């Protein structure tokens, strides 16, 4: 249990120092999803690219990361 407490404490200190980092990471993931969708349109037929582009995994992950990062930055 003490390891989990230390991990949470270190994470909170890190996020307190770099408040905008989760938002920047989230925007980067959204941009990555845009690039994957663009590559899917330009070069169709790649199975992994088709799956990632049609599911929009990075878009949703980026939105959640940016929104939660903004909320955590307000608290810290």
HUHU-V12981 format. One record per residue. N is the residue number from 0. OMEGA is omega as a letter, one per 40 degrees, with the letter a starting at -180 (NA if undefined). Layout:
n=N omega=OMEGA
n=N omega=OMEGA
This chain:
n=0 omega=a
n=1 omega=i
n=2 omega=i
n=3 omega=i
n=4 omega=i
n=5 omega=i
n=6 omega=i
n=7 omega=i
n=8 omega=i
n=9 omega=i
n=10 omega=i
n=11 omega=i
n=12 omega=i
n=13 omega=a
n=14 omega=i
n=15 omega=i
n=16 omega=a
n=17 omega=a
n=18 omega=a
n=19 omega=a
n=20 omega=i
n=21 omega=i
n=22 omega=i
n=23 omega=i
n=24 omega=i
n=25 omega=i
n=26 omega=i
n=27 omega=i
n=28 omega=i
n=29 omega=i
n=30 omega=i
n=31 omega=i
n=32 omega=i
n=33 omega=i
n=34 omega=i
n=35 omega=i
n=36 omega=i
n=37 omega=i
n=38 omega=i
n=39 omega=i
n=40 omega=a
n=41 omega=a
n=42 omega=a
n=43 omega=i
n=44 omega=i
n=45 omega=a
n=46 omega=a
n=47 omega=i
n=48 omega=i
n=49 omega=a
n=50 omega=a
n=51 omega=a
n=52 omega=a
n=53 omega=i
n=54 omega=a
n=55 omega=a
n=56 omega=a
n=57 omega=i
n=58 omega=a
n=59 omega=i
n=60 omega=i
n=61 omega=i
n=62 omega=i
n=63 omega=a
n=64 omega=a
n=65 omega=a
n=66 omega=i
n=67 omega=i
n=68 omega=i
n=69 omega=i
n=70 omega=i
n=71 omega=i
n=72 omega=i
n=73 omega=a
n=74 omega=a
n=75 omega=NA
